């Protein structure tokens, strides 16, 4: 079967075409279904912001690297022992690409995202068929389409961001980065009662989208002074919670100064592997008593994220759909930044489910 994969390591937008990374189709055997497995006929597989990092070598240099973990589909077969959740052939599902072992130190400490025995996904999702363990699979509600279901995994990240910042009703919150995770996080913290809700984003269309999704303010970091605007919005106090999901080294230095004393600052994206940010510990950790935290994956949030899917405005993320045989064009569209999300349709007969 044909599977979307990184076929050459390099930056996908490298101006030197000869050095540019490449995405294409490779041949793989159909996955084998084990006793506890679910065979999934893939409907939609969304491009993740981490996929270009896979292409640039952040996860290793050996190609090909099969892609696809933001997935929805239909159950095609069940292993003989995949009986715990009551899943059935024909169920519309989405899920968690991690399948932790449950027995290592981290799993036993309630941190399955750090599992040392099963750190990766099972089989790639930019493919006609894939296999997940039953534990990874969640049935979609009847009022959520298969297309919407492929947003479950990124929504789970936004839900965990809301969990980690321990948002209190009425807290002033800023989100830096207006990509899909930023726009989903914006919606989640809005539901949690955020005030002075602000998106910091250089792309005008994404600022406009944030206003549609509930932001009260937007800041253009190219044309405006982020610190001055943030202090104007918050009457000189700063935000109680600042969440960066931009992944941009140029964006993160402005965030400690706009975080209120006693506030929480989350760096919740994947940054360049060699990037180090200077931080004045006296000012921000001692005098201002900030809590700094990060975000790696989303353990324990999938059941709640399934419940939230129908409460989210997901249409903005589902405007650019490419068939699997146009995988190269799909990634070119993703890199253009024209759409907040690009999705690959892996089986055309599932398009309307």
N, C-alpha and C positions, 0 to 999 in steps of 0.2 A: 504494500500500500504506500501511497505518497504521503510524506510527512514534512511540514514546514520546519526548517532548521537554519542555523547559522552555518554557512558553508565556507566562509572566509573571515578570519579575524581582522578587525579594523573598525575605526569610527565610521558609522553609517553615513555621516554627513561630512566626511573628510574632503576638503577641497581638492586634494590630489586623488583623482579617480583610481589611480593604480594602487593606492593604499587603502581604499575604502573597503569596509566590511561588506559582506554579501549575505543575503537571505535568499533561500531557494527551496526547492523540493528535493527530498532524498527518498530512496526506497528503503522500507523497513518491513519486516515480517509482521503479520497481524499478531496482536498480543495474546498470550496464553492465559486462560482463566483458571486461577487456583481455587481451592476449596472455599475461601472466605472472600472471594473477589466478585466484583460487579463489572460486567462488560458493558461499555457505554458506546452507543452510537452518537458521535459528537454532533451537536447542532451548531453551537457557536463557541468560538475561542477568541477572546479579546486579547489585543496586544497590550502587554504590561509595560510600564515605564522602565522596568528592569531589563526588558528584552534587548534594547540597544546596548546596555552594559554587558550583557552576555556576548554580544557581537564584538565589543571592544576588548574583550579578554579579561574582564573583571572576575569571571568565574572559572578561568582557565583557558589555555590556548588550543586545546585539542578539538579539532572539528572532524566531522559535523557535530553540532550540538542541537538536538531536537528541542523544539519550543512548544509552549502552550500550557498554561496552568489556570487561566481564568475561563473556566469551561462550564457549559451546560449541555445537556443531551438527554437521550432516552435510553432506558435500560434495555439492552438487547439479550442479555443472559445473566444468570446468577450461578455462582458456585454452589455446590451442594450444602455448604455450611454457612452461607450468607443469609441467615434467617432471623437475625436478632431484631432488625429494624422493621420487618414486615414489608420490605421492598418487593415489587413485582415487575416482571417484564412489561414494558410499555410505560412505566412511570417516568415522568419528566423530572430531571434531577439537576443539581449543581453540587459543588462541593469544595472540599479543602484538599489542596494538592499535597499536603504533608500527611504521612501515615506513621506516627511515632511508634516505637516498640512497646512502650508502656512499662518497661522493666529497668531501664538504665537509671543512673542517678538523677538526671534532670527530669525525666518523665515521672519518677517517684516523688520529686520535689514540686510537682505541679507546673513544670516548665517544659512541656513536650516540644516546644519550638526549638529547643536546644538539643533535642535527641541526638545521641552520638552514634546510634546504630542504623537509623533510617533518616538521614538528613535531607533526602531529596524526594521528588515526586516519583510515582510509579512509572507510567508511560506517558509520552507527550500528548498534549491535547490538540495541537494543530494537525489533526489527523482524522480520518474517517472513523476510526475505532480507538478506544483506549481502555485501560483497566485500572480501577481503583479498588482498594480494600473497602469492604462494606462500611467501615467506620468513617471513611472519608465522604460518604455520599449522603446528601440531604434531598428529600423530596420537595419539589417546589409547590407552593400554594396554587390552588386553581386559578386565582386572579393574577398570577404572575406568568408572563409569557416566557418561552424558552430564550428568546432574545434578551429579555430583561434578566433572566437567571444567570447569564454569564457575568453579570456585575456583582454577583454574590461575594467573590473573593476580595475585590477591592473595597466593597462595602464593609467587609469584616475588618479590614485595616482601619477604616474610618471609625468604626465602632470601638475598636481597641484604643484608638487615639483618645476618644471621649472617655473611656474607662481610665486610662493612665493619667490624664490630667486632673482627674477627680473634680470635674467641673461642678460648681455650685450654681444653683439658679440665680440669675442676675449677674453672674461674673462677666466682666468685659473681656472679649476674646478677639484675637487677631489670628488669621490664617495666612501664612506666606506661601504662595504657589497656587495657581488656579487651574492645575491639571485635574484629571479625574479624581485623584485622592483628595486634593484640596477642595473640590466642589462637593464631594460626598461628605467630607469632614465638616464643611460649612453647614450642610443640612443636618448632620447629626448633632452638632453643638447648638444649632438653632432649636432643635427639638428639646435639648436639655436646658433651655432657658437662657442662652447667651444674650448679652446686651452689648451695645456699641460694636456689633459684629462687623469686622473689617476684613476685606481680602486685599492682600498686597500682591500685585501681579502686573507685569509689563504689557501683556497683550490685551488690547482694548476689548475684543470680543469676549474674552474670559472675564474681564471685569464686569461687562454688561450681564453676562450669564450669572455671575455671583449676585448681582442685584435682584435678578429674577428669582434666584433660589433663596433669597432671604437676607443677604448682607445689607447692613444699614449704610456702610461706607466702603469705598474702595480707594486704594492708593496706587498710583503709577510710580514705581521706584525709579523709572528713567527720567521722568519729567518733574517729579516732586521729591522733596526731602522727606524721607520716610520717618525720621525721628521727629521732625517738626510737625508733620501731619498727624502722627500718632498722638503726640502730646496735645495738639489742638483738639482732637476728637475726645480724648480722655481727660480733659481739663488739667493737663500737666501731670497726671498720675501714672500713666502707662496702663498696659493691659494686665489683668489678673492672670490670664493664660495667653501664651503665644505658641502657636504650633507651626513649625516649618515643615512643609511637604514639597518644597521646591526642588530640593537636591542640588541647588545652584550655589557654588562657593561664593559667588558675588552677592548673594542675597542674605547670607546668614549673619554677617557681622553687625548689621543694624538691629538685630533682634534683642540682645541683652539690654541695650539702652531703652527699649520701648516696653520692657517687662516691668510691671509695678513691683515695688518692694514687697517681699514675701510671696511673689508670684511664681508661676511655673512656666518654664520654657522647655518645649519639646523639640528636639531635632529628629524628625520622624521620616526621613527619606534616605535614599542611597546616595552617598556623596562620592566624589572622586577618591579612589583608594589612597592617594598620596596627599590628600588635602588635610592641613592642620590649621585650626583657627585660633588665633591668640585670644586670651580671655583674662581680663584683669580680676584676679581672684579677690583682692581686697574690696574692690567696688561691688562686684556682683555676687560673690559668694559670702563674704563677711558682712559688709555694710548693708547690702540690699537683701541678704538672706534668701536668694533665689533657690528654687529647686530646678535642676537641670536633669532631663531624662531623654532617653532615646526610644526607638520603636523598632522591634524586629518581629515581623509576622504577627499572627493574630490567633493565638491559642484561646480557646474557651469562648469565642464570640460568634461562631457560625450559627448555632441555633437561634440566637437573638437576631442575627443579621437576616436570616431567612424570614423571620417575622416582620422585619423592617422593610423588606424589599418593596412591598406594595404601598408603603408610606413615603417612598422616595420619588423625586422627579428624576427618572432615568432616561427620558427621551433625548436629552442633549448628548448622551454618550453612545447613542445608537443610530447616528445619522450616516455614518460611513461604514458600509458593509461590502466586503470583497469576498468572492469565492476563493476556495483554497488554491485553485490553480493560478490565482493572481496574487500569491503571497508576496512576491517582490514588490508589486505595485502597492499592496496594502502597507508595507513598511515604509515605502517612499512617502505615502500619504501621512503616515504617523509622524515621520521626521519633519514634514512640512509645518506641523503645528496648526494646520487649518482646522482640524477637528479635535475636541478634547479627548476623544477615544476613537479607535479604529478596531473593527471587529471582523473576524474571518468566519465565513459560513462554510462549514466542513461537509455537510450533507444537505444538498439543496431541497430534498423532499421534507426536511424538518423545518423549513423556513417559517412556516405559518403556525407552528405549534406554540 
